[in-house]
Amino acid sequence: MDNVVLIAYNKARELNKDGEVHLFKDKSGAYYLIIVRTANCKEKSKLIDAIYDEVYKYTDEIELTILIMSKSTYKAFADQNLEEIEVQS
């Protein structure tokens, strides 16, 4: 796994406090960082900006999609054919 992806994951955990954060990888190698929480558009934008701001300190380009979703939406997303990556804290 890219170190930059791990940096993004850790930043998401920091910002989401004790909430759920998941990391997936698809067959083409793209990463999906999922933050499970309820937030309005403004809050979501701030979270995403903060994570990408941290990532872009280390790289100019990354195949990382950040999604913020409710618990029920996450369950549907997790049922897709993606590989969840277990990150050791």
C-alpha positions in Angstrom: 0.0 0.0 0.0 1.2 3.5 -0.8 2.5 5.4 2.2 0.4 8.4 1.0 -2.8 6.3 1.2 -1.9 5.4 4.8 -1.3 9.1 5.5 -4.8 9.8 4.2 -6.3 7.0 6.2 -4.7 8.3 9.4 -5.8 11.9 8.8 -9.4 10.6 8.2 -9.2 8.7 11.5 -7.9 11.8 13.3 -10.7 14.0 11.9 -13.5 11.4 12.4 -12.4 10.8 16.0 -13.8 7.5 17.1 -16.0 7.0 14.0 -15.5 4.4 11.4 -13.0 4.8 8.6 -12.5 2.1 5.9 -10.1 1.7 3.1 -10.9 -0.3 -0.1 -9.0 -1.1 -3.3 -10.6 -2.0 -6.6 -9.2 -4.3 -9.3 -7.5 -1.4 -11.1 -5.6 -0.4 -8.0 -7.6 2.7 -7.1 -8.3 3.4 -3.4 -11.5 4.4 -1.8 -11.4 6.0 1.7 -14.8 5.7 3.3 -15.7 7.8 6.3 -18.9 6.7 8.0 -20.7 9.6 9.6 -23.6 12.0 9.2 -22.5 15.4 7.9 -23.9 18.2 5.9 -22.3 19.3 2.6 -20.1 22.0 4.3 -18.8 19.5 6.9 -18.1 16.9 4.2 -16.2 19.5 2.1 -14.0 20.5 5.0 -13.2 16.9 5.8 -12.3 16.0 2.2 -10.2 19.2 1.8 -8.3 18.6 5.0 -7.4 15.0 3.9 -6.4 16.0 0.4 -4.4 18.9 1.8 -2.4 16.4 3.9 -2.0 14.0 1.0 -0.7 16.8 -1.4 2.1 17.6 1.0 3.7 14.3 -0.1 2.5 13.8 -3.7 1.0 15.6 -6.7 -1.2 12.8 -7.8 -3.0 9.9 -6.2 -5.8 7.5 -7.2 -7.9 8.1 -4.0 -11.6 8.7 -3.8 -12.9 10.0 -0.5 -16.5 9.2 0.3 -18.5 10.2 3.4 -21.7 8.2 3.9 -24.2 7.1 6.5 -24.0 3.6 8.1 -26.8 2.2 5.9 -25.2 3.6 2.7 -21.8 2.2 3.8 -23.3 -1.3 4.2 -24.5 -1.2 0.6 -21.1 0.1 -0.6 -19.3 -2.6 1.3 -21.3 -5.3 -0.5 -19.6 -4.3 -3.8 -16.8 -6.4 -5.2 -14.0 -4.4 -3.6 -11.1 -5.5 -1.4 -11.2 -4.0 2.0 -7.7 -3.3 3.4 -7.1 -3.9 7.0 -4.9 -1.1 8.4 -3.0 -1.7 11.6 -3.1 1.3 14.0 
